[in-house]
Amino acid sequence: MTALEPISLVMTSVGTEQQAVEISEELIGRHLATCVNIVPCLRSIYRWKGKICEDTEYLLLIKTPAALFDDVSAAIRELHSYELPEIMALPAEKAEAAFHRWVLEMVAEPDSDDKPT
């Protein structure tokens, strides 16, 4: 059995639902991601420029081949309104084989709209 190219889960957070949808659609449209989940109503508490801040945000969970991280990161920075957007990748150490193949195939086949089986 041939090993599949690694995939990862890239995360970023945004301040509005509109920006969450815009970034998600752009990543899918540019074939940089197979799927993006938008998780609403996160409460973020963080330190920024010497102050403790608190905001409500939307979390984007982006499924993509690990090799596309730099391109995904560049696209997020291009589209993001934050001065310093959170962009992190977690490797998918294990994934169901058919789903793993789907993640890889959907960025490689621009005309395919197949869903995992």
N, CA and C of each residue as an Amber inpcrd file, in Angstrom:
protein
   351
   0.8320000  -1.1850000   0.0000000   0.0000000   0.0000000   0.0000000
   0.8780000   1.2510000   0.0000000   0.5860000   2.1820000  -0.8740000
   1.3590000   3.4080000  -0.9910000   0.9360000   4.3980000   0.0750000
   1.8990000   5.0480000   0.6910000   1.5970000   6.0670000   1.6950000
   1.0170000   7.2980000   1.0060000   0.0270000   7.8730000   1.6370000
  -0.5940000   9.0800000   1.1020000   0.1720000  10.3130000   1.5640000
   0.1490000  11.3450000   0.7430000   0.7340000  12.6260000   1.1010000
   0.0920000  13.1190000   2.4000000   0.8650000  13.7000000   3.3100000
   0.3000000  14.1690000   4.5780000  -0.7400000  15.2750000   4.3890000
  -1.7410000  15.2670000   5.2600000  -2.7300000  16.3390000   5.2910000
  -2.6530000  17.0100000   6.6530000  -3.2500000  18.1940000   6.7440000
  -3.2280000  18.9040000   8.0190000  -4.5240000  19.6750000   8.2140000
  -4.6970000  20.1200000   9.4320000  -5.8180000  20.9670000   9.8120000
  -5.2260000  22.3260000  10.1450000  -5.5200000  23.3190000   9.3150000
  -5.0290000  24.6750000   9.5370000  -6.1390000  25.4420000  10.2490000
  -5.7560000  26.2150000  11.2470000  -6.7370000  26.9930000  12.0060000
  -6.4260000  28.4760000  11.9140000  -7.4880000  29.2540000  11.8230000
  -7.3800000  30.6940000  11.9460000  -8.6820000  31.1910000  12.5570000
  -8.6400000  32.3450000  13.1720000  -9.8570000  32.9350000  13.7220000
 -10.0540000  34.3150000  13.1130000 -11.3200000  34.6970000  12.9550000
 -11.6810000  35.9880000  12.3630000 -12.7600000  36.6420000  13.2120000
 -12.9580000  37.9360000  13.0010000 -13.8830000  38.6820000  13.8300000
 -15.3230000  38.7040000  13.3760000 -15.5840000  38.3580000  12.1050000
 -16.9580000  38.4270000  11.6080000 -17.3080000  37.1810000  10.8000000
 -18.5940000  36.8880000  10.7610000 -19.0640000  35.7640000   9.9560000
 -18.7940000  36.0160000   8.4770000 -18.9670000  37.2490000   8.0410000
 -18.7270000  37.5930000   6.6390000 -17.2830000  37.2810000   6.2430000
 -16.3280000  37.6460000   7.0950000 -14.9340000  37.3640000   6.7650000
 -14.6590000  35.8590000   6.8110000 -15.2930000  35.1420000   7.7320000
 -15.1390000  33.6870000   7.8030000 -15.5860000  33.0390000   6.4980000
 -16.7360000  33.4550000   5.9990000 -17.2590000  32.9010000   4.7510000
 -16.3700000  33.3010000   3.5780000 -15.9560000  34.5650000   3.5310000
 -15.1190000  35.0440000   2.4230000 -13.8090000  34.2640000   2.3410000
 -13.1190000  34.1180000   3.4590000 -11.8520000  33.3860000   3.4580000
 -12.0820000  31.9280000   3.0880000 -13.1210000  31.3240000   3.6480000
 -13.4250000  29.9210000   3.3510000 -13.6820000  29.7150000   1.8620000
 -14.5340000  30.5450000   1.2860000 -14.8590000  30.4090000  -0.1340000
 -13.6310000  30.6370000  -1.0150000 -12.7900000  31.5850000  -0.6510000
 -11.5720000  31.8350000  -1.4320000 -10.6190000  30.6460000  -1.3730000
 -10.4390000  30.0680000  -0.1920000  -9.5400000  28.9160000  -0.0720000
 -10.0410000  27.7350000  -0.8900000 -11.3500000  27.4950000  -0.8560000
 -11.9210000  26.4090000  -1.6570000 -11.8240000  26.7590000  -3.1430000
 -12.1840000  27.9790000  -3.4990000 -12.1550000  28.4070000  -4.8940000
 -10.7700000  28.3740000  -5.5110000  -9.7480000  28.6360000  -4.7150000
  -8.3640000  28.6170000  -5.2030000  -7.7470000  27.2160000  -5.1310000
  -8.5200000  26.2290000  -4.7420000  -8.0550000  24.8400000  -4.6220000
  -6.9170000  24.7040000  -3.6180000  -6.9970000  25.5080000  -2.5430000
  -6.0140000  25.4360000  -1.4690000  -6.5170000  24.6070000  -0.2990000
  -7.8130000  24.3370000  -0.2830000  -8.4080000  23.5500000   0.7970000
  -9.5520000  22.7250000   0.2270000  -9.8180000  21.6150000   0.8750000
 -10.9140000  20.7450000   0.4720000 -12.1930000  21.1080000   1.2000000
 -12.0650000  21.4910000   2.4590000 -13.2310000  21.7630000   3.2910000
 -12.8210000  22.7510000   4.3760000 -13.7180000  23.6760000   4.7010000
 -13.5020000  24.5940000   5.8160000 -14.7490000  24.5650000   6.6830000
 -14.5620000  24.2680000   7.9510000 -15.6540000  24.3590000   8.9180000
 -15.5520000  25.7100000   9.6150000 -16.6850000  26.3740000   9.7660000
 -16.7370000  27.6450000  10.4750000 -17.4330000  27.3990000  11.8040000
 -16.7080000  27.6240000  12.8870000 -17.2490000  27.4290000  14.2270000
 -17.5440000  28.8100000  14.8050000 -18.8260000  29.1150000  15.0460000
 -19.1820000  30.4570000  15.5130000 -19.0480000  30.6170000  17.0320000
 -19.0800000  31.8590000  17.4410000 -19.2450000  32.2400000  18.8510000
 -18.1280000  31.7680000  19.7660000 -16.8980000  31.9130000  19.3460000
 -15.7690000  31.6480000  20.2310000 -15.5130000  32.8820000  21.0720000
 -15.1290000  32.6760000  22.2760000 -14.7340000  33.7850000  23.1410000
 -13.2270000  33.7180000  23.2790000 -12.5320000  34.7300000  22.7920000
 -11.0740000  34.7580000  22.8250000 -10.6010000  35.8150000  23.8080000
  -9.6950000  35.4230000  24.6710000  -9.0630000  36.3380000  25.6120000
  -7.5680000  36.2430000  25.3450000  -6.9450000  37.3990000  25.0940000
  -5.5510000  37.3890000  24.6680000  -4.8770000  38.7060000  25.0490000
  -3.5520000  38.7090000  25.0130000  -2.7890000  39.9290000  25.2640000
  -2.3750000  40.5050000  23.9120000  -2.6410000  41.8130000  23.7190000
  -2.2740000  42.4760000  22.4700000  -1.8300000  43.8930000  22.7830000
  -0.6020000  44.1980000  22.4000000  -0.0170000  45.5280000  22.5840000
  -0.1490000  46.0000000  24.0330000   0.1840000  45.1020000  24.9600000
   0.2230000  45.4470000  26.3730000  -1.1070000  45.4230000  27.0990000
  -2.1850000  45.0840000  26.4000000  -3.5080000  45.0620000  27.0250000
  -4.0990000  43.6640000  26.9490000  -4.9380000  43.3500000  27.9300000
  -5.7010000  42.1060000  27.8620000  -6.9960000  42.4230000  27.1190000
  -7.2400000  41.6870000  26.0490000  -8.4040000  41.9240000  25.1920000
  -9.3340000  40.7130000  25.2430000 -10.5970000  40.9590000  24.9230000
 -11.5940000  39.8960000  24.8560000 -12.5000000  40.1710000  23.6680000
 -12.6700000  39.1650000  22.8170000 -13.4870000  39.3130000  21.6140000
 -14.2700000  38.0410000  21.3460000 -15.3340000  38.1890000  20.5760000
 -16.0530000  37.0490000  20.0250000 -15.5220000  36.8460000  18.6110000
 -15.1950000  35.6070000  18.2780000 -14.6110000  35.3190000  16.9770000
 -15.2480000  34.0720000  16.3640000 -14.8890000  33.8230000  15.1210000
 -15.2630000  32.6220000  14.3850000 -13.9730000  31.8590000  14.1090000
 -13.9950000  30.5510000  14.3400000 -12.8350000  29.7110000  14.1090000
 -12.9970000  28.9810000  12.7840000 -11.9810000  29.0420000  11.9390000
 -11.9800000  28.3000000  10.6790000 -11.0820000  27.0830000  10.8410000
 -11.6370000  25.9060000  10.5410000 -10.8960000  24.6420000  10.5520000
 -10.7480000  24.2160000   9.0980000  -9.5480000  24.3140000   8.5790000
  -9.2690000  24.1780000   7.1570000  -8.5520000  22.8580000   6.8980000
  -9.1800000  21.9790000   6.0870000  -8.5640000  20.7020000   5.7290000
  -7.8230000  20.8610000   4.4120000  -6.5340000  20.5140000   4.4200000
  -5.6960000  20.7380000   3.2560000  -4.4820000  19.8130000   3.2810000
  -3.8780000  19.5470000   2.1210000  -2.6000000  18.8330000   2.1420000
  -1.5630000  19.6620000   2.9050000  -0.7420000  19.0040000   3.6850000
   0.2700000  19.7040000   4.4780000   1.1980000  20.5460000   3.5950000
   1.4630000  20.0860000   2.3970000   2.3660000  20.7920000   1.4860000
   1.8350000  22.1580000   1.0600000   0.5440000  22.4010000   1.2350000
  -0.0480000  23.6870000   0.8230000  -0.0770000  24.7210000   1.9450000
   0.5310000  24.4210000   3.1010000   0.4550000  25.3530000   4.2230000
   0.9140000  26.7600000   3.8480000   2.0470000  26.9020000   3.1860000
   2.5540000  28.2410000   2.8560000   1.5830000  29.0030000   1.9590000
   0.9670000  28.3200000   0.9960000   0.0010000  28.9680000   0.1080000
  -1.2860000  29.3350000   0.8620000  -1.7440000  28.4390000   1.7330000
  -2.9300000  28.7190000   2.5420000  -2.6490000  29.9050000   3.4540000
  -1.4970000  29.9080000   4.0940000  -1.1170000  30.9960000   4.9880000
  -1.0560000  32.3300000   4.2480000  -0.4670000  32.3400000   3.0700000
  -0.3770000  33.5760000   2.2780000  -1.7670000  34.0850000   1.8980000
  -2.6590000  33.1820000   1.5110000  -4.0200000  33.5870000   1.1470000
  -4.7600000  34.1520000   2.3610000  -4.6100000  33.5160000   3.5040000
  -5.2690000  34.0210000   4.7140000  -4.7500000  35.4170000   5.0440000
  -3.4360000  35.6070000   5.0070000  -2.8730000  36.9300000   5.3100000
  -3.3680000  37.9830000   4.3130000  -3.5150000  37.6020000   3.0650000
  -4.0110000  38.5180000   2.0310000  -5.4450000  38.9630000   2.3270000
  -6.2750000  38.0540000   2.8170000  -7.7050000  38.3090000   2.9800000
  -8.1060000  38.7510000   4.3900000  -7.2540000  38.5400000   5.3550000
  -7.5770000  38.7300000   6.7690000  -7.5000000  40.1930000   7.1620000
  -8.3780000  40.6160000   8.0610000  -8.3710000  42.0010000   8.5200000
  -7.4540000  42.2290000   9.7210000  -7.0340000  41.1670000  10.4000000
  -6.1920000  41.3280000  11.5830000  -4.7630000  41.6880000  11.1900000
  -4.1220000  42.4880000  12.0220000  -2.7160000  42.8310000  11.8150000
  -1.8370000  41.5810000  11.9190000  -2.1710000  40.6970000  12.8560000
  -1.4240000  39.4630000  13.0510000  -2.4140000  38.3080000  13.1860000
  -2.8350000  37.7310000  12.0550000  -3.7950000  36.6260000  12.1440000
  -3.1630000  35.3550000  12.7050000  -3.9610000  34.6310000  13.4640000
  -3.5660000  33.3010000  13.9360000  -3.6110000  32.3610000  12.7360000
  -2.4930000  31.7180000  12.4480000  -2.4520000  30.7130000  11.3780000
  -1.5630000  29.5850000  11.8850000  -2.1860000  28.4510000  12.2160000
  -1.4370000  27.3060000  12.7400000  -1.9170000  26.0490000  12.0450000
  -1.0140000  25.1080000  11.8940000  -1.3840000  23.8220000  11.3050000
  -1.1140000  22.7080000  12.3100000  -2.0670000  21.8010000  12.3750000
  -1.9070000  20.5890000  13.1680000  -1.8420000  19.4260000  12.1890000
  -0.8110000  18.5930000  12.2810000  -0.7520000  17.4640000  11.3570000
  -1.8540000  16.4610000  11.6630000  -2.4160000  15.8970000  10.6220000
  -3.3980000  14.8220000  10.7970000  -2.6060000  13.5300000  10.8680000
  -2.3050000  13.0910000  12.0680000  -1.5110000  11.8780000  12.2340000
  -2.2320000  10.6600000  11.6960000  -3.5490000  10.6670000  11.8400000
  -4.3580000   9.5830000  11.3000000  -5.6400000  10.1880000  10.7440000
  -6.0900000   9.6230000   9.6440000  -7.3640000  10.0120000   9.0450000
  -7.9210000   8.7880000   8.3360000  -9.2110000   8.6700000   8.3040000
  -9.8570000   7.5770000   7.5740000  -9.3740000   7.6690000   6.1270000
  -9.0130000   6.5410000   5.5350000  -8.3410000   6.5180000   4.2330000
  -9.1320000   7.2040000   3.1180000 -10.4200000   6.9450000   3.0330000
 -11.2180000   7.5610000   1.9600000 -11.2910000   9.0730000   2.1390000
 -11.4300000   9.5290000   3.3780000 -11.4510000  10.9730000   3.6390000
 -10.0980000  11.5840000   3.2970000  -9.0320000  10.9260000   3.6900000
  -7.6810000  11.4090000   3.4050000  -7.4840000  11.5980000   1.8970000
  -7.8830000  10.5830000   1.1200000  -7.7660000  10.6780000  -0.3470000
  -8.6080000  11.8350000  -0.8820000  -9.8190000  12.0200000  -0.3250000
 -10.7010000  13.1010000  -0.7670000 -10.0490000  14.4570000  -0.5470000
  -9.4210000  14.6570000   0.6190000  -8.7370000  15.9230000   0.8940000
  -7.6870000  16.1860000  -0.1660000  -6.9390000  15.1770000  -0.5230000
  -5.8960000  15.3430000  -1.5380000  -6.4780000  15.5550000  -2.9340000
  -7.4940000  14.7820000  -3.2770000  -8.0620000  14.8420000  -4.6270000
  -8.7720000  16.1580000  -4.9210000  -9.4270000  16.7360000  -3.9520000
 -10.2230000  17.9380000  -4.2180000  -9.3810000  19.1700000  -4.4830000
  -8.1380000  19.1930000  -4.0420000  -7.2720000  20.3170000  -4.4010000
  -6.5600000  20.0410000  -5.7150000  -6.5170000  18.7760000  -6.1290000
  -5.8170000  18.4020000  -7.3540000  -6.7300000  18.3470000  -8.5730000
  -8.0390000  18.2170000  -8.3590000  -8.9850000  18.0820000  -9.4630000
  -9.9700000  19.2520000  -9.4440000  -9.6390000  20.3500000 -10.1230000
 -10.4630000  21.5560000 -10.0600000 -11.9160000  21.3820000 -10.4540000
 -12.2570000  20.4420000 -11.3250000 -13.6390000  20.3150000 -11.7860000
 -14.4520000  19.3020000 -11.0020000 -13.8590000  18.6330000 -10.0390000
 -14.5710000  17.5990000  -9.2960000 -15.2750000  18.2030000  -8.0950000
 -16.5150000  17.8000000  -7.8620000 -17.2260000  18.2670000  -6.6740000
 -17.7030000  17.0840000  -5.8490000 -16.9730000  15.9790000  -5.9430000
 -17.3290000  14.7750000  -5.2070000 -17.1950000  15.0140000  -3.7140000
 -18.0200000  14.3620000  -2.9610000 -17.9450000  14.3960000  -1.5110000
 -17.4190000  13.0540000  -1.0270000 -16.9120000  13.0120000   0.1930000
 -16.3830000  11.7310000   0.6730000 -17.4640000  10.6920000   0.7460000
 -17.0480000   9.4520000   0.5480000 -18.0020000   8.3460000   0.6100000
 -17.8210000   7.5480000   1.8750000
